[in-house]
Amino acid sequence: MIGSLNYDPTGRVARLHEAGVIAVARLEAGVGQHLAPLADFLLRSESIASSKIERIDAGWHAFGKALAGGKASDEAKSQLAAVKALIAMVDAAGRAAITLEDILTAHDLLMAPDYYAAREGGAVRSVQNWIGGSDYSPINALYVPPPPEMVADLMADLVKFANRADLPIIAQAAIAHAQFESIHPFTDGNGRIGRALISAILRRRGLTQRITVPLASVMLADTATYFRMLMEYRAGKVDNFVEYVSAAVVHASAAAEESAKELAALPARWREKARPRKNSADETLIGKLLDVPIFNADTALRLTGTTEASTYGALNRLTESGILELLSNSKRNRIWAAVDVLAELDTLSAAIGKRTATIDLLNE
């Protein structure tokens, strides 16, 4: 039980924690406030990376189809469900105290696309589970979580801890995440919901108001270290995990700032490439692509506010110029995407991965 325990980082951990808080505050107060599309971009990036940790990777073409309501693969649907779950967690935390019901609602959203998993969505487990080893026995498992009869009390204790306002913010989020993963309250989806809890606590404490720190990309870049840090937390080495998350926050925030600059520069680049006429449907669409990088024909008509002929003409010209890509040519639901925006998702993840590979998070 951690609900009433105190935690005060000292020395190197305290310095890294402070650097993390400053990095998030700078990202939020700078580009987070002045580049509105960054919020959706980072949220999707975090959800996709979190899914990849669980080896769910549809690719951005398939994910784009799912996002726009097109026919999509099971993996794309699962990644979209992760986005919806993260949104639900963060939005709820921004309105009021985090509750177990909020966590269960997010889990229900996450499990919804899978017919079999959906049966257990939105409910804590009633069976014993374990990590690693055999599917049939916990013998040789890497970790065996608490038995199911303890889960309700442990989750109530965790929620109490998550809502406190007397703890260092990033440390609180890190410890809550590690504790959640250690409880492992669900039969599936623990990693994605547990990582969403970090973002929810940062929002609950007011450190973020719009942006989502893309921490999952750091964890994805070196899953061995991430899982090792969780095991060290379970051995009582709380400082190590707080230090790990604090360093991850610093690097993820810096990479997000670089992506924000790239995104902000895109409209000018598109106009240079397309040379749209003033007040044309082409110009209007270019001005909307950061806000709505994936859309179908109905959305395009709404964005341009002009005739179907003018809108389709603009879509064809922007596609020919390479600004848009047709993700789905279905007669019922054609879907376009702003290639550069979606490609930046991969660029951000790669940039964070490069930082993680070249900088030892725990020995800077």
LOSE-200886 format. One record per atom (N, C-alpha, C, CB): residue in one letter; x, y, z. Coordinates in steps of 0.2 Angstrom, whole numbers, plus 2048, in hexadecimal, padded with zeros to 3 digits. Glycine has a CB too. Layout:
N
AXYZ/...
END
This chain:
364
M8047FA800/M800800800/M804806800/M7FB800806/I80380B7FC/I8078117FB/I8038177FC/I80A8117F4/G7FC8177FD/G7F881D7FD/G7FA822802/G7F181A7FF/S7FD821807/S7FF82680C/S80682780D/S7FC824813/L80A823809/L81182480A/L81482A807/L81581E806/N81982D809/N81C833807/N822831802/N81E83880C/Y8248367FE/Y82A8357FA/Y82D83C7F8/Y8288317F3/D83383D7FA/D8378437F8/D83D8417F5/D8388477FF/P83E8427EF/P8458417EC/P84A8457EE/P8448417E4/T8508437EE/T8568477F0/T85C8467EB/T8588457F7/G86084A7EC/G86684A7E8/G86584A7E0/G86A8447E9/R8688457DD/R8688447D5/R8618437D3/R86C83F7D3/V85D83F7D7/V85683E7D5/V8528447D5/V8538397DA/A8538487DA/A84F84F7DB/A8518537D5/A8518527E2/R8578547D4/R8598587CE/R8568567C7/R8618587CE/L85684F7C6/L85384D7C0/L84C84E7C0/L8558467BF/H84984D7C6/H84184E7C6/H8408567C5/H83F84C7CD/E84485A7C8/E8438617C6/E8438637BF/E8478667CB/A8498607BC/A84A8617B5/A84485E7B1/A85085D7B2/G8418597B3/G83B8567AF/G83585B7B0/G8398507B2/V83485E7B6/V82E8627B7/V82F8687B2/V82E8647BE/I83586B7B2/I8378717AE/I83686F7A7/I83E8737AF/A83886A7A4/A83786879D/A83086779B/A83B86179C/V82C86479F/V82586479E/V82286B79E/V82185F7A3/A82386F7A3/A8208757A3/A82287A79D/A8238797AA/R82887979B/R82B87D795/R82787B78F/R83287C794/L82687478E/L822871788/L81B874788/L82386A788/E81887378E/E81187578F/E81087D78E/E80F874796/A814881791/A814888791/A81688B78A/A81888C796/G81A887787/G81D88A780/G81888777A/G82488877F/V81A882777/V817880771/V81087D773/V81B87A76E/G80F87A779/G80987777B/G80387C77B/G809874782/Q80588277D/Q80088877D/Q7FF88B776/Q80288D782/H80488B772/H80388F76C/H80388B766/H80989376B/L803884766/L803880760/L7FD87A762/L80987C75E/A7F787C762/A7F2878764/A7F2871761/A7EB87B762/P7F487075B/P7F4869758/P7F986475C/P7F5869751/L7FE86775F/L803863763/L7FF85E768/L808867766/A7FA86176B/A7F785D770/A7F485676D/A7F1861773/D7F1856768/D7EE850765/D7F484C762/D7E985175F/F7F984F75F/F7FF84C75C/F802848762/F804851759/L80484B768/L80884776D/L804842770/L80A84C772/L7FD843771/L7F983E774/L7F983876F/L7F1841774/R7F8839769/R7F8833764/R7FF82F765/R7F783575D/S804833765/S80B831765/S80C82C76B/S810836765/E80A82F771/E80A82B777/E806825777/E80882F77D/S800825774/S7FC81F774/S7FF81A76F/S7F5821772/I80181C76A/I804817765/I80B814768/I80681B75E/A80F81876B/A81581576E/A813810773/A81A81B770/S80E812777/S80C80E77D/S80A80777A/S807811781/S806807775/S804801771/S80A7FD76F/S7FF80376C/K80F80076C/K8147FD769/K8187F976E/K819802765/I8187FC774/I81B7F877A/I8187F177B/I81B7FC780/E8127F1779/E80E7EB77A/E80E7E7773/E8077EC77C/R8127E976F/R8137E6768/R80D7E6764/R8157DE769/I80A7EC764/I8047EE760/I8067F375C/I7FD7EF765/D8077F2755/D80A7F7751/D8067F774A/D8117F7751/A8027FB749/A7FE7FA742/A8017FF73D/A7F77FD743/G80680373F/G80880873A/G80480E739/G80A804733/W806814737/W80281A737/W7FD81A732/W806820737/H7FE81672C/H7F9816727/H7F381272A/H7FC812721/A7F480D72D/A7EE80972F/A7EB80D735/A7F0802732/F7EF810739/F7EC81473F/F7E881A73C/F7F2816743/G7EA81D737/G7E7822734/G7E0820732/G7EB82572E/K7DF81A72E/K7D981872C/K7D4817732/K7DA811728/A7D7814737/A7D381373D/A7D0819740/A7D680F743/L7D581E741/L7D3825744/L7CE828740/L7DA829744/A7CE827739/A7C982B735/A7C2827734/A7CC82D72E/G7C2821737/G7BC81D737/G7BC818731/G7B6821737/G7C281772E/G7C2812729/G7C380B72B/G7C7814724/K7C3806726/K7C47FF728/K7CB7FF72A/K7C27FB721/A7CC7FC730/A7D37FB732/A7D47F4735/A7D3801738/S7DB7F3736/S7DD7ED739/S7DC7ED740/S7E47EC738/D7DC7E7743/D7DB7E674B/D7E07EA74E/D7DB7DF74D/E7E67EA74C/E7EC7EE750/E7EA7F574F/E7F27EC74C/A7E87F874A/A7E67FF749/A7E080174E/A7E4801742/K7DB7FC74E/K7D67FD753/K7D87FE75A/K7D07F8752/S7DD7F975B/S7E07F9762/S7E47FF764/S7E47F3763/Q7E780275F/Q7EB808760/Q7E680E761/Q7F080975B/L7E180E75D/L7DC81375E/L7D9813765/L7D7813758/A7D780D767/A7D480C76E/A7D980E773/A7D380476F/A7E080E772/A7E4810777/A7E4818777/A7EC80E775/V7E381B771/V7E2822771/V7DC824775/V7E282576A/K7D7821774/K7D0823777/K7D182277F/K7CB81E775/A7D581C781/A7D681B788/A7DA82078B/A7D9814789/L7DF823788/L7E382878B/L7DF82E78B/L7EA829786/I7DC830786/I7D7836786/I7D383678C/I7D4837780/A7CF83078D/A7CB830793/A7CE831799/A7C7829793/M7D482E79A/M7D882E7A1/M7DA8357A2/M7DE82A7A1/V7DD83979D/V7DF83F79E/V7DA84479F/V7E4841798/D7D484479B/D7CF84879B/D7CB8487A2/D7CA847796/A7CB8427A5/A7C78417AB/A7CC8447B1/A7C68397AC/A7D28437B0/A7D78467B5/A7D784D7B5/A7DE8437B4/G7D68507AF/G7D68577AF/G7D085A7B2/G7D68597A7/R7CA8567B3/R7C48597B5/R7C38587BD/R7BE8567B2/A7C68537BF/A7C58517C6/A7CA84C7C9/A7BD84E7C8/A7C98497CF/A7CD8447D2/A7CD83E7CD/A7CC8437D9/I7D383B7CD/I7D38347C9/I7CF82F7CD/I7DA8327C8/T7CB82B7CA/T7C78267CE/T7C881F7CA/T7C08287CD/L7C781A7CE/L7C78137CB/L7C38137C5/L7C680E7D1/E7BD8167C6/E7B88167C0/E7BB8197BA/E7B281A7C2/D7BF81E7BA/D7C38217B5/D7C781C7B1/D7C78277B7/I7CB8187B6/I7D08137B3/I7CC80D7B0/I7D48117B9/L7C780B7B3/L7C38067B0/L7C08087A9/L7BD8047B5/T7BD80E7A9/T7BA8117A3/T7C081179D/T7B88187A4/A7C681379F/A7CB81379A/A7CD80C798/A7D181779D/H7CD80779C/H7CE80079B/H7C97FD796/H7CF7FC7A1/D7C37FF798/D7BD7FD793/D7BE7FF78C/D7B67FF796/L7C080678B/L7C1808785/L7C7805781/L7C3810785/L7CC803785/L7D2800782/L7D17F9780/L7D8800787/M7CC7F5783/M7CB7EE782/M7C57EE77D/M7C97EB788/A7C27F377B/A7BC7F2777/A7BD7EF770/A7B97F9776/P7C27F176D/P7C37EE766/P7C37E6766/P7C87F1762/D7C67E376B/D7C77DC76B/D7C07D976E/D7CD7DA76F/Y7BD7D476A/Y7B77D176C/Y7B87CD773/Y7B47CD767/Y7BD7CA773/Y7BE7C6779/Y7C17CA77F/Y7C37C0778/A7C67CE77E/A7C87D2783/A7C37D7786/A7CE7D6781/A7BE7D9782/A7B97DE784/A7B57DB789/A7B57E077E/R7B57D578A/R7B17D278F/R7B37D3796/R7B07CA78E/E7BA7D4797/E7BD7D679D/E7BF7DD79D/E7C37D279E/G7BD7E1799/G7BE7E8799/G7BB7EC79E/G7BD7EB792/G7BE7F17A1/G7BB7F57A6/G7BA7F17AD/G7B47F77A4/A7BD7EC7AE/A7BD7E87B5/A7C37E67B7/A7B87E27B4/V7C57E67BD/V7CB7E37C0/V7CB7DC7C0/V7CD7E67C7/R7D17D97BF/R7D17D17BE/R7CE7CE7C4/R7D87CF7BD/S7CC7C87C3/S7C97C37C8/S7CE7BD7C8/S7C27C27C7/V7D37BD7C5/V7D77B77C4/V7DF7B97C6/V7D77B37BD/Q7E37B47C7/Q7EA7B67C8/Q7ED7B77C1/Q7EE7B07CC/N7F27BB7C0/N7F57BC7BA/N7FD7BD7BC/N7F37C37B6/W8017BD7B7/W8087BD7B8/W80B7C07B1/W80B7B67BA/I8127C27B2/I8157C47AC/I81B7C07AA/I8187CC7AE/G81B7BE7A4/G8217B97A2/G81F7B27A3/G8277BB7A5/G8247AE7A2/G8237A77A3/G81E7A479E/G8217A67AA/S81B79F7A1/S81679B79D/S80F79E79D/S81579479F/D80B79D798/D80479F798/D7FF79B79D/D80179E791/Y80279579F/Y7FE7917A3/Y8007917AB/Y7FF78A7A1/S8057937AD/S8077937B4/S80C7997B5/S80B78C7B5/P80C79B7BB/P8107A17BD/P81779E7BF/P80E7A47C3/I8197987BE/I81F7957C0/I8247987BA/I82078D7BF/N82A79B7BD/N82F79E7B9/N82D7A57B6/N83179A7B3/A8277A87B9/A8257AE7B6/A82A7B47B9/A81E7B07B9/L82A7B97B5/L82F7BF7B7/L82C7C27BD/L82F7C47B1/Y8257C37BD/Y8227C67C3/Y81B7C47C4/Y8227CE7C2/V8197C37CA/V8127C07CC/V80F7C67D0/V8127B97CF/P80A7C97CD/P8067CE7D1/P8027CC7D6/P8027D27CC/P7FF7D07DA/P7FB7CE7E0/P7F57CA7DE/P7F97D47E4/P7F37C67E2/P7ED7C27E1/P7E77C67E0/P7EB7BC7E6/P7E27C47DC/P7DC7C87DA/P7D87CB7E0/P7D77C47D6/E7D87C77E6/E7D47CA7EB/E7D77D07EF/E7D37C47F1/M7DD7D17ED/M7E17D77EF/M7E07DD7EB/M7E87D67F1/V7DE7DC7E5/V7DE7E27E0/V7DA7E87E1/V7DC7DF7D9/A7D47E67E4/A7CF7EC7E5/A7D27F17EA/A7C97E97E8/D7D57EE7F0/D7D87F27F5/D7DE7F67F2/D7DA7EE7FB/L7E27F27EF/L7E87F57EC/L7E77FB7E7/L7ED7F07E9/M7E27FA7E3/M7E07FF7DE/M7DD8057E2/M7DB7FD7D9/A7D98047E7/A7D680A7EB/A7DC80E7EE/A7D18077F1/D7E180A7F0/D7E780D7F3/D7EB8117EE/D7EB8087F7/L7EB80F7E8/L7EF8127E3/L7EB8187E1/L7F080D7DD/V7E58187E0/V7E181E7DE/V7E28237E3/V7D981C7DE/K7E28227EA/K7E38267EF/K7EA82A7EE/K7E38237F6/F7EF8267ED/F7F68287EB/F7F682D7E5/F7FB8237EA/A7F282B7E0/A7F282F7DA/A7EF8367DA/A7EF82B7D4/N7EB8377DF/N7E783D7E0/N7EA8427E5/N7E083C7E2/R7F08407E8/R7F38447ED/R7F684A7EA/R7F88407F1/A7F784F7EE/A7F98567EB/A8008587EF/A7F485B7EB/D8028537F3/D8088557F7/D80E8517F5/D8068547FE/L80E84F7EF/L81484B7ED/L81784E7E6/L8128447EB/P81E84D7E5/P8218507DF/P81D84D7D9/P82884E7DF/I81C8517D4/I81784F7CF/I8198497CB/I8158547CA/I81F8497C8/I8218447C4/I82383E7C8/I8288467C0/A82583E7CE/A8268397D2/A8208357D4/A82A83B7D9/Q81B8397D5/Q8148367D6/Q8128327D0/Q80F83C7D8/A8128357CA/A8108327C4/A81482B7C3/A8118367BE/A81B82C7C4/A81F8267C3/A81D8207C8/A8268287C4/I81D8227CE/I81B81D7D3/I81481A7D2/I81B8207DB/A80F81E7D1/A80981B7CF/A8098167C9/A8048217CE/H80D8187C4/H80D8147BE/H81080D7C0/H8118177B9/A81680D7C4/A8198077C6/A8158037CB/A8208097CA/Q8118067CF/Q80D8037D4/Q8077FF7D0/Q80A8077D9/F8048037CB/F7FF8007C7/F8017FA7C3/F7FC8067C2/E8077FA7C0/E80A7F57BC/E80B7EF7C1/E8107F77B9/S80D7F07C7/S80E7EB7CC/S8087E87CF/S8127EE7D2/I8037EC7CF/I7FC7E97D1/I7F97E57CB/I7F77EE7D3/H7FB7E77C5/H7F87E47BF/H7F17E27BF/H7FD7DD7BD/P7ED7E77C0/P7E67E67C2/P7E17E37BC/P7E37EC7C4/F7E47E37B6/F7E07E07B1/F7E37DA7AE/F7DF7E57AB/T7DF7D67AA/T7E27D07A7/T7E57D27A1/T7DC7CB7A5/D7E47D879E/D7E77DA798/D7E77E2798/D7E47D7791/G7EB7E5795/G7EB7ED794/G7EE7F079A/G7E47EF794/N7F27ED79E/N7F57F07A4/N7FA7F57A2/N7F87EB7A9/G7FE7F479D/G8047F879B/G8017FF799/G8087F5796/R7FC7FE794/R7FA804791/R7F6809796/R7F580378B/I7F280679A/I7EE80A79F/I7F380C7A4/I7E88057A2/G7F88097A6/G7FC80B7AB/G8008117A9/G8018057AD/R8028117A2/R80681679F/R80181C79F/R809815799/A7FB81B79D/A7F682179D/A7F58247A3/A7F081E79A/L7F68207A9/L7F68237B0/L7FB8287B1/L7F681E7B5/I8018287AE/I80682D7AF/I8038337AC/I80D82B7AB/S8018337A6/S7FE8397A3/S7F883C7A7/S7FC83879C/A7F48387A9/A7EE83A7AD/A7F183E7B4/A7EA8347AF/I7F683B7B7/I7F883F7BD/I7FB8457BB/I7FD83A7C1/L7FF8467B6/L80284C7B4/L7FD8517B3/L80784B7AE/R7F784F7B0/R7F28547AE/R7EE8557B5/R7ED8507A9/R7ED8507B9/R7E98527BF/R7ED8577C4/R7E984B7C3/R7F48567C4/R7F885B7C8/R7F98627C4/R7FE8587C9/G7F78627BE/G7F78697BB/G7FE86A7B7/G7F686E7C0/L8028657B7/L8098667B4/L8078677AC/L80E8617B5/T8038637AA/T8018647A3/T7F98667A2/T80185D79F/Q7F886A79D/Q7F186C79C/Q7EF86A795/Q7F087379D/R7F3869790/R7F286878A/R7F6862787/R7F386D785/I7FC862788/I80185D785/I801856789/I808860785/T803851786/T80584B789/T80C849787/T800845785/V81084878D/V81784778C/V818840789/V81A847793/P81B83F783/P81C839780/P821834783/P81E83A779/L81F83278A/L82482E78E/L82482778B/L82182E795/A81F824788/A81F81D786/A82481C780/A81881B783/S82682177D/S82B820777/S83281F77B/S82B827773/V833822780/V839821784/V839819786/V83A82578A/M834817789/M83381078C/M83480B786/M82C80F78F/L83180D780/L83180977A/L838808778/L82C80C775/A83C80E778/A84280D775/A847809779/A845814775/D84680777F/D84A803783/D8457FF788/D850807787/T8417FB786/T83D7F778A/T8407F378F/T8387F3786/A8467F178E/A84A7ED793/A84B7F1799/A8507EA790/T84D7F7798/T84E7FC79E/T8487FD7A2/T85280279C/Y8437FF79E/Y83C8007A1/Y83A7FB7A5/Y83780279B/F83A7F57A3/F8377EF7A7/F83C7EE7AD/F8377E97A2/R8427EF7AC/R8477EE7B1/R8467F37B7/R84E7EE7AF/M8447F97B5/M8437FE7BA/M83C7FD7BE/M8428057B6/L8387FA7BA/L8317F87BE/L8337F27C3/L82C7F57B9/M8377ED7C1/M8397E87C6/M83D7EB7CB/M83D7E37C2/E8417F07CA/E8457F37D0/E8407F77D5/E84A7F87CD/Y83B7FA7D2/Y8367FD7D6/Y8337F87DB/Y8308007D2/R8317F27D8/R82E7EC7DC/R8337EA7E1/R82C7E77D8/A83A7EB7E0/A83F7E97E5/A8407EF7EA/A8457E77E2/G83C7F47EA/G83D7FA7EF/G8417FF7EC/G83F7F77F5/K8447FF7E6/K8488047E4/K84480A7E0/K84D8027DF/V84080E7E4/V83B8137E2/V83F8187DE/V8378167E7/D84581A7E1/D8498207DE/D84B81E7D7/D84F8217E2/N84D8187D6/N84F8167CF/N8498177CA/N85180F7CF/F8438167CC/F83E8167C7/F83C81E7C6/F8388127C9/V83C8227CB/V83B8297CB/V84082C7C7/V83A82C7D2/E84682A7C8/E84C82D7C4/E84B82B7BC/E85282B7C6/Y8498257BB/Y8488237B4/Y8428277B1/Y84681B7B4/V83D8287B4/V83782B7B1/V8398337B0/V83182A7B5/S83C8367B5/S83E83D7B5/S84383E7AF/S84183F7BB/A84883A7AE/A84C83A7A8/A8488397A2/A8528357A9/A8448357A1/A84083379B/A83C83A79A/A83B82D79C/V83983D79F/V83584379E/V83984879A/V8328457A4/V83F84979D/V84484E79A/V84584D793/V84A84F79E/H847847791/H84884578A/H842846785/H84C83F789/A83D843788/A836843784/A83484A782/A83183F787/S83484E787/S832855787/S836859782/S83285978D/A83D858782/A84185B77D/A840859776/A84985A77F/A83F852775/A83D85076E/A83685276C/A83D84876E/A832853770/A82B85676F/A82C85D76C/A826855775/E830861770/E83186876D/E834868766/E83686B772/E838863765/E83B86375E/E835861759/E84185E75D/S83185D75B/S82B85B756/S827861755/S828855759/A82686575B/A82186A75A/A82486F755/A82186E761/K82A871755/K82D875750/K82C873749/K835876752/E82D86C748/E82C869742/E82586A73F/E82E862742/L820869744/L819869742/L817870741/L815867748/A81A875744/A81887C743/A81B87F73C/A81B880749/A82087C73A/A82387E734/A81F87B72E/A82A87C733/L81B87672F/L818872729/L813876725/L81486C72C/P80F87A727/P80A87E723/P80E88271E/P806882727/A813886720/A81788A71B/A81A885716/A81D88E71F/R81D880718/R82087B713/R81A87870E/R823875717/W814877711/W80F87570C/W80D87A707/W809873710/R80D88070A/R80B886705/R810887700/R80988C709/E816886702/E81C8876FD/E81B8816F8/E822887700/K81987C6FA/K8198766F5/K8138766F0/K81986F6F9/A80D8786F3/A8068786F0/A80587E6EC/A8018766F4/R8088846EF/R80688B6EC/R7FE88C6EB/R80A88B6E5/P7FB88B6F0/P7F388C6EF/P7F18936EE/P7F08896F6/R7EC8946EA/R7E989A6E9/R7E689D6F0/R7E389A6E4/K7E68A36F1/K7E38A76F7/K7DC8A56F7/K7E58AE6F7/N7DA8A36FD/N7D38A26FF/N7D089C6FB/N7CE8A86FD/S7D58976F8/S7D28916F5/S7D188C6FA/S7D888F6F0/A7CE8866F8/A7CD8806FC/A7D487D6FE/A7C887B6F9/D7D887E6F9/D7DF87B6FB/D7E287F701/D7E487C6F4/E7E2885701/E7E5889706/E7E188870D/E7E4891704/T7DB88770C/T7D7886712/T7D987F715/T7CF886711/L7D987A711/L7DB873714/L7E2873717/L7DB86E70E/I7E7877713/I7EE877716/I7EE87A71D/I7F287B711/G7EA87F71E/G7E9882724/G7E687E72A/G7E5889724/K7E3879728/K7DF87472D/K7E386E72E/K7D887372A/L7E886C72A/L7EB86672B/L7EF864731/L7F0865725/L7F1869735/L7F486873B/L7EF866740/L7F886E73E/D7E9869740/D7E4867744/D7E1861743/D7DF86D744/V7E085F73C/V7DC85973A/V7E1856734/V7D585B737/P7E6852737/P7EA84F732/P7E784972E/P7F184D735/I7E2846731/I7DF84072E/I7D784272D/I7E083A732/F7D5840727/F7CE842726/F7CB83F720/F7CD84A725/N7C483F720/N7C083C71A/N7BD841716/N7BB83771D/A7BA840711/A7B784570D/A7B2849710/A7B3841707/D7AE847715/D7A984B718/D7AC85071C/D7A484671D/T7B284E720/T7B6853724/T7B9858720/T7BB84F728/A7BB85671A/A7BF85B715/A7BA860713/A7C285770F/L7B485E711/L7AE86370F/L7AD868715/L7A885F70D/R7AD86571B/R7AB869721/R7B186E722/R7AA865727/L7B786C721/L7BD870722/L7BE87671D/L7C486C722/T7BC874717/T7BD879711/T7B787E711/T7BE87670B/G7B187B713/G7AB87F713/G7A988270C/G7AC886717/T7AB87E707/T7A9880700/T7A687A6FD/T7B08826FC/T7A687A6F6/T7A28756F2/T7A686E6F2/T7A18776EB/E7A38696F0/E7A68626F0/E7AB8626EA/E7A085D6EE/A7A98656E5/A7AE8666DF/A7B58696E1/A7AB8696D9/S7B486F6E4/S7BA8736E7/S7BE86F6EC/S7B88796EA/T7BA86B6F0/T7BE8676F5/T7C28626F2/T7B98656FB/Y7BE85E6EE/Y7C28586EB/Y7C885A6E6/Y7BD8546E7/G7C78606E3/G7CC8636DF/G7D28646E4/G7CA8696DC/A7D18676E9/A7D68696EE/A7DA8626F1/A7D486D6F4/L7D685D6F2/L7D88576F5/L7DD8546EF/L7D28526F7/N7DB8546E9/N7DF8516E4/N7E58556E3/N7DB8516DD/R7E585B6E3/R7EB85F6E2/R7F085E6E8/R7E98676E1/L7ED85E6EE/L7F285D6F4/L7F58566F4/L7EE85F6FA/T7F18516F1/T7F384A6F1/T7F984A6EC/T7EE8466F0/E7F884D6E6/E7FD84D6E1/E8038506E3/E7FA8506DB/S8038556E7/S8098596E9/S80C8556EF/S8078606EB/G8098506F1/G80D84C6F7/G80B84E6FE/G81484C6F6/I8078536FE/I805856705/I800851709/I80285D705/L7FB84E705/L7F784A707/L7F8843704/L7EF84C705/E7F683E708/E7F6837705/E7F0834706/E7FC833709/L7ED830701/L7E782D701/L7E8826705/L7E482B6FA/L7E582570B/L7E681F70F/L7E181A70D/L7E6821717/S7DB81C70B/S7D681770A/S7D281A704/S7D1816710/N7D28166FE/N7CE8186F8/N7C78156F8/N7D28166F2/S7C58136FE/S7BE8106FE/S7B98156FB/S7BC80E705/K7B48126F7/K7AF8176F5/K7AB81A6FA/K7AB8136F0/R7AA8166FF/R7A6819705/R7A981D70A/R7A3813709/N7B081C70A/N7B382170F/N7BB82170D/N7B381D716/R7BC826709/R7C3828707/R7C682C70D/R7C382C700/I7CC82A70E/I7D082D714/I7D7830711/I7D1828719/W7D8836713/W7DE83A712/W7E283B718/W7DD84070E/A7E983C717/A7ED83D71D/A7F284271B/A7F0837720/A7F484771F/A7FA84B71E/A800847720/A7F9852723/V80384571B/V80984171B/V80E843720/V80C840715/D810849720/D81584C724/D81484C72C/D817853722/V80D84D72D/V80B84D734/V80C846737/V80484F735/L809841733/L80A83A736/L811837736/L805835731/A815839731/A81C837731/A81F83A737/A81F83A72A/E81D840739/E82084373F/E81F83E745/E81E84A740/L81A83A746/L81983674B/L81F83174C/L81283274A/D82182E746/D82682A746/D82D82D747/D82782673F/T82D834745/T833837746/T83483974D/T83383E742/L82F83B751/L82F83C758/L83183675C/L82983F75B/S82E83075A/S83082A75E/S83782875C/S82B82475B/A83A829756/A841828755/A84582C758/A84282874D/A843833759/A84883875C/A848836763/A84583F75B/I843834767/I84383276E/I84782C76E/I83C831770/G84682776A/G84A82176A/G852822769/G84881C765/K854827765/K85B829764/K85E82C76B/K85B82E75E/R85A83076E/R85C833774/R85D82E779/R857838776/T85882977A/T85882477F/T85E81F77D/T85282077F/A86081E777/A86681A775/A86C81D777/A86581876E/T86D823776/T873827777/T87482A77D/T87482C771/I86F82A782/I87082D788/I86D82878D/I86C834789/D872826792/D86F821797/D86B82579C/D87581E79B/L86582479C/L8608287A0/L8628287A7/L85982479F/L8658237AA/L8678237B1/L86E8257B2/L86581C7B4/N8728267AD/N8798287AE/N87B82E7AA/N87D8227AD/E8778337AA/E8798397A6/E87E83D7A9/E87383E7A5/
END
